[in-house]
Amino acid sequence: MEKEKNENKKKEYATVVARIDDFSPLELEETMAKYRVLSPEGKPVSAPFPFNLMFAISIGPTGMYKGYVLRYVLAHRVLAHELRCPARPFP
């Protein structure tokens, strides 16, 4: 019985992890409260908030054209992942 309960929990967690990118900030906050998500120090985490992974830059000699680029750290992670294991999907 206990083993079956653990298997059900594993399936539930896997489902949440698979869908987590689609959660709204409110759904994410509710899910974190449900599973009692804590920081590495054991403290409660703050409420989630939206943020932009892109930032605007000016393009061209006059700077009149606006462009958007990935933040350096994210772009570096994507590139490093592709160079390290091109056959695996990005996590």
Backbone as a printed PyTorch tensor [residue, N CA C, xyz], in Angstrom:
tensor([[[  0.8190,  -1.1970,   0.0000],
         [  0.0000,   0.0000,   0.0000],
         [  0.8650,   1.2630,   0.0000]],

        [[  1.9100,   1.2380,   0.8330],
         [  2.8050,   2.3930,   0.9230],
         [  3.5440,   2.6250,  -0.3970]],

        [[  3.9590,   1.5340,  -1.0380],
         [  4.6740,   1.6360,  -2.3060],
         [  3.7740,   2.2460,  -3.3810]],

        [[  2.5070,   1.8590,  -3.3790],
         [  1.5380,   2.3990,  -4.3350],
         [  1.3240,   3.8970,  -4.1090]],

        [[  1.2920,   4.2850,  -2.8330],
         [  1.1290,   5.6960,  -2.4730],
         [  2.3210,   6.5190,  -2.9860]],

        [[  3.5430,   5.9630,  -2.8120],
         [  4.7500,   6.6380,  -3.2900],
         [  4.7610,   6.7730,  -4.8070]],

        [[  4.3020,   5.7450,  -5.5040],
         [  4.2430,   5.7950,  -6.9700],
         [  3.2650,   6.8740,  -7.4350]],

        [[  2.1340,   6.9770,  -6.7510],
         [  1.1520,   8.0110,  -7.0890],
         [  1.7300,   9.4120,  -6.8700]],

        [[  2.4890,   9.5870,  -5.7700],
         [  3.1240,  10.8770,  -5.4910],
         [  4.1450,  11.2080,  -6.5810]],

        [[  4.9340,  10.2160,  -6.9940],
         [  5.9320,  10.4370,  -8.0460],
         [  5.2600,  10.8830,  -9.3370]],

        [[  4.1590,  10.2390,  -9.6820],
         [  3.4210,  10.6190, -10.8960],
         [  2.8680,  12.0310, -10.7780]],

        [[  2.3430,  12.3540,  -9.6010],
         [  1.8010,  13.6990,  -9.3680],
         [  2.9020,  14.7520,  -9.5110]],

        [[  4.0610,  14.5160,  -8.9010],
         [  5.1870,  15.4550,  -8.9910],
         [  5.6700,  15.5930, -10.4320]],

        [[  5.7480,  14.4740, -11.1450],
         [  6.1970,  14.5210, -12.5390],
         [  5.2240,  15.3360, -13.3910]],

        [[  3.9470,  15.2120, -13.1250],
         [  2.9390,  15.9860, -13.8590],
         [  3.0980,  17.4760, -13.5880]],

        [[  3.3140,  17.8280, -12.3330],
         [  3.4970,  19.2460, -11.9700],
         [  4.7440,  19.8000, -12.6430]],

        [[  5.8430,  19.0610, -12.5790],
         [  7.1010,  19.5340, -13.1740],
         [  6.9490,  19.6970, -14.6910]],

        [[  6.2350,  18.7950, -15.3300],
         [  6.0460,  18.8670, -16.7790],
         [  5.2080,  20.0820, -17.1780]],

        [[  4.2900,  20.5160, -16.3240],
         [  3.3840,  21.6210, -16.6590],
         [  3.8170,  22.9670, -16.0860]],

        [[  4.8410,  22.9990, -15.2730],
         [  5.1530,  24.1910, -14.4750],
         [  5.4390,  25.4420, -15.3220]],

        [[  5.9760,  25.2760, -16.5130],
         [  6.2470,  26.4380, -17.3700],
         [  4.9720,  27.1120, -17.8530]],

        [[  3.8620,  26.4020, -17.8310],
         [  2.5940,  26.9540, -18.2950],
         [  1.7820,  27.6100, -17.1840]],

        [[  2.2490,  27.5380, -15.9380],
         [  1.4960,  28.0920, -14.8170],
         [  1.5210,  29.6180, -14.8360]],

        [[  0.4120,  30.2150, -14.4390],
         [  0.3750,  31.6620, -14.2310],
         [  1.0690,  31.9390, -12.8930]],

        [[  1.4150,  33.1970, -12.6050],
         [  2.0380,  33.4850, -11.3090],
         [  1.1710,  33.0270, -10.1280]],

        [[ -0.1450,  33.1700, -10.2440],
         [ -1.0360,  32.7460,  -9.1610],
         [ -1.0250,  31.2240,  -9.0010]],

        [[ -1.0850,  30.4900, -10.1170],
         [ -1.0300,  29.0280, -10.0570],
         [  0.3040,  28.5550,  -9.4810]],

        [[  1.3670,  29.2320,  -9.8550],
         [  2.6920,  28.8660,  -9.3470],
         [  2.7680,  29.1030,  -7.8430]],

        [[  2.2220,  30.2240,  -7.3980],
         [  2.2280,  30.5270,  -5.9640],
         [  1.4170,  29.4770,  -5.1890]],

        [[  0.2570,  29.1080,  -5.7230],
         [ -0.5740,  28.0880,  -5.0740],
         [  0.1390,  26.7350,  -5.0290]],

        [[  0.8190,  26.3860,  -6.1170],
         [  1.5360,  25.1140,  -6.1710],
         [  2.6950,  25.1100,  -5.1830]],

        [[  3.4060,  26.2160,  -5.0850],
         [  4.5220,  26.2970,  -4.1330],
         [  4.0170,  26.1930,  -2.7010]],

        [[  2.8630,  26.7810,  -2.4200],
         [  2.2850,  26.6830,  -1.0770],
         [  1.8240,  25.2510,  -0.7960]],

        [[  1.2050,  24.6250,  -1.7930],
         [  0.7070,  23.2500,  -1.6280],
         [  1.8360,  22.2850,  -1.2800]],

        [[  2.9780,  22.4280,  -1.9660],
         [  4.1030,  21.5260,  -1.7530],
         [  5.1240,  22.0630,  -0.7540]],

        [[  4.7960,  23.1810,  -0.1120],
         [  5.6540,  23.7940,   0.9160],
         [  7.0820,  24.0010,   0.4090]],

        [[  7.2180,  24.6770,  -0.7180],
         [  8.5310,  24.9430,  -1.3110],
         [  9.2780,  25.9450,  -0.4340]],

        [[ 10.5140,  25.6120,  -0.1050],
         [ 11.3450,  26.4720,   0.7300],
         [ 12.6490,  26.7890,   0.0090]],

        [[ 13.3000,  27.8560,   0.4490],
         [ 14.6050,  28.2120,  -0.1020],
         [ 15.6350,  27.2100,   0.4150]],

        [[ 16.8530,  27.2210,  -0.1530],
         [ 17.8980,  26.3140,   0.3540],
         [ 18.2000,  26.5210,   1.8440]],

        [[ 17.9190,  27.7230,   2.3570],
         [ 18.1500,  28.0020,   3.7790],
         [ 16.9730,  27.5550,   4.6370]],

        [[ 15.9130,  27.0310,   4.0180],
         [ 14.7550,  26.5680,   4.7710],
         [ 13.7120,  27.6340,   5.0380]],

        [[ 13.8310,  28.7790,   4.3690],
         [ 12.8830,  29.8780,   4.5700],
         [ 11.8380,  29.8650,   3.4550]],

        [[ 10.6550,  30.4220,   3.7090],
         [  9.6380,  30.5010,   2.6470],
         [ 10.1270,  31.3750,   1.4920]],

        [[  9.7540,  31.0180,   0.2870],
         [ 10.1400,  31.8130,  -0.8790],
         [  9.1160,  32.9120,  -1.1130]],

        [[  9.5340,  33.9650,  -1.7840],
         [  8.6180,  35.0720,  -2.0680],
         [  7.6580,  34.6730,  -3.1860]],

        [[  6.6310,  35.4640,  -3.3380],
         [  5.6390,  35.2030,  -4.3880],
         [  6.2960,  35.3750,  -5.7530]],

        [[  5.9320,  34.5460,  -6.7320],
         [  6.5180,  34.6810,  -8.0690],
         [  6.0370,  35.9600,  -8.7460]],

        [[  6.8560,  36.4790,  -9.6470],
         [  6.4850,  37.6670, -10.4110],
         [  7.0470,  37.5230, -11.8210]],

        [[  6.3680,  38.0890, -12.8010],
         [  6.8640,  37.9850, -14.1840],
         [  8.1030,  38.8600, -14.3960]],

        [[  9.0010,  38.3980, -15.2330],
         [ 10.1630,  39.1920, -15.6060],
         [ 10.5350,  38.8550, -17.0400]],

        [[ 11.2480,  39.7400, -17.6560],
         [ 11.5810,  39.6080, -19.0670],
         [ 13.0050,  39.0950, -19.2200]],

        [[ 13.1830,  38.0510, -20.0230],
         [ 14.5140,  37.5070, -20.2680],
         [ 15.2270,  38.2200, -21.4160]],

        [[ 14.5640,  39.1790, -22.0030],
         [ 15.1380,  39.9230, -23.1170],
         [ 15.3610,  41.3690, -22.6530]],

        [[ 16.3290,  42.0400, -23.2600],
         [ 16.4240,  43.4690, -23.0040],
         [ 16.6850,  44.2020, -24.3040]],

        [[ 16.2080,  45.4320, -24.3430],
         [ 16.2560,  46.2260, -25.5640],
         [ 17.6610,  46.7790, -25.8020]],

        [[ 18.0420,  46.8350, -27.0700],
         [ 19.2940,  47.4800, -27.4560],
         [ 19.0220,  48.3590, -28.6680]],

        [[ 19.8660,  49.3400, -28.8900],
         [ 19.7690,  50.1890, -30.0740],
         [ 20.6680,  49.6200, -31.1510]],

        [[ 20.1500,  49.5750, -32.3770],
         [ 20.8960,  48.9830, -33.4820],
         [ 21.1420,  50.0440, -34.5500]],

        [[ 22.2830,  49.9560, -35.1880],
         [ 22.6050,  50.8610, -36.2790],
         [ 23.4730,  52.0170, -35.8280]],

        [[ 24.0330,  52.7500, -36.7830],
         [ 24.9480,  53.8420, -36.4450],
         [ 24.2510,  54.9840, -35.7060]],

        [[ 22.9600,  55.1590, -35.9570],
         [ 22.2370,  56.2470, -35.2800],
         [ 21.5070,  55.7500, -34.0460]],

        [[ 21.3770,  54.4530, -33.9210],
         [ 20.6640,  53.8970, -32.7740],
         [ 19.1620,  54.0240, -32.8820]],

        [[ 18.6690,  54.2880, -34.0900],
         [ 17.2340,  54.5010, -34.2760],
         [ 16.4440,  53.1960, -34.2650]],

        [[ 17.0940,  52.1110, -34.5710],
         [ 16.3840,  50.8360, -34.6390],
         [ 16.4890,  50.1140, -33.3060]],

        [[ 15.3670,  49.5430, -32.9080],
         [ 15.3320,  48.8500, -31.6290],
         [ 15.4110,  47.3450, -31.8720]],

        [[ 16.2100,  46.6780, -31.0840],
         [ 16.3220,  45.2310, -31.1590],
         [ 16.2460,  44.6520, -29.7630]],

        [[ 16.0920,  43.3570, -29.6810],
         [ 16.0270,  42.6780, -28.3840],
         [ 16.9850,  41.5080, -28.3940]],

        [[ 17.6820,  41.3260, -27.3010],
         [ 18.6120,  40.2170, -27.1750],
         [ 18.3460,  39.4930, -25.8630]],

        [[ 18.7160,  38.2120, -25.8410],
         [ 18.6150,  37.4520, -24.6030],
         [ 19.6180,  37.9800, -23.5960]],

        [[ 19.2770,  37.8890, -22.3600],
         [ 20.2460,  38.2440, -21.3270],
         [ 21.4490,  37.3120, -21.4780]],

        [[ 22.6060,  37.8160, -21.1960],
         [ 23.8540,  37.1010, -21.4480],
         [ 23.8740,  35.7230, -20.8090]],

        [[ 23.4900,  35.6320, -19.5340],
         [ 23.5890,  34.3640, -18.8210],
         [ 22.7080,  33.3060, -19.4710]],

        [[ 21.4950,  33.6740, -19.8630],
         [ 20.6030,  32.7130, -20.4950],
         [ 21.1380,  32.3080, -21.8660]],

        [[ 21.5860,  33.2820, -22.6410],
         [ 22.1220,  32.9740, -23.9620],
         [ 23.3380,  32.0500, -23.8310]],

        [[ 24.1820,  32.3060, -22.8650],
         [ 25.3670,  31.4770, -22.6490],
         [ 24.9530,  30.0620, -22.2760]],

        [[ 23.9480,  29.9250, -21.4400],
         [ 23.4900,  28.5940, -21.0310],
         [ 22.9470,  27.8120, -22.2260]],

        [[ 22.1620,  28.4640, -23.0630],
         [ 21.6060,  27.8030, -24.2430],
         [ 22.7350,  27.3520, -25.1600]],

        [[ 23.6730,  28.2430, -25.4330],
         [ 24.7830,  27.9140, -26.3130],
         [ 25.6410,  26.7950, -25.7260]],

        [[ 25.9500,  26.8770, -24.4540],
         [ 26.7790,  25.8530, -23.8190],
         [ 26.0780,  24.5010, -23.8580]],

        [[ 24.7740,  24.5010, -23.6550],
         [ 24.0210,  23.2490, -23.6910],
         [ 24.0710,  22.6510, -25.0920]],

        [[ 23.8990,  23.4740, -26.1170],
         [ 23.9220,  22.9870, -27.5010],
         [ 25.2890,  22.4240, -27.8650]],

        [[ 26.3500,  23.0470, -27.4000],
         [ 27.6880,  22.5650, -27.7120],
         [ 27.9960,  21.2740, -26.9660]],

        [[ 27.4690,  21.1580, -25.7490],
         [ 27.7600,  20.0050, -24.9180],
         [ 26.9790,  18.7670, -25.3540]],

        [[ 25.6990,  18.9430, -25.6660],
         [ 24.8740,  17.7730, -26.0120],
         [ 23.8030,  18.1880, -27.0240]],

        [[ 24.1630,  18.3130, -28.2910],
         [ 23.2170,  18.7880, -29.3020],
         [ 22.0370,  17.8630, -29.5490]],

        [[ 22.1420,  16.5860, -29.2030],
         [ 21.0530,  15.6500, -29.4710],
         [ 19.9660,  15.7080, -28.4040]],

        [[ 20.3090,  16.1900, -27.2080],
         [ 19.3340,  16.2440, -26.1030],
         [ 18.5520,  17.5410, -26.1500]],

        [[ 17.2560,  17.5090, -25.8070],
         [ 16.4710,  18.7540, -25.7630],
         [ 16.9070,  19.6100, -24.5850]],

        [[ 16.7420,  20.9150, -24.7220],
         [ 17.0950,  21.8600, -23.6630],
         [ 16.1390,  21.6690, -22.4870]],

        [[ 16.6540,  21.5570, -21.2700],
         [ 15.7730,  21.3150, -20.1010],
         [ 14.9160,  22.4980, -19.7530]]])
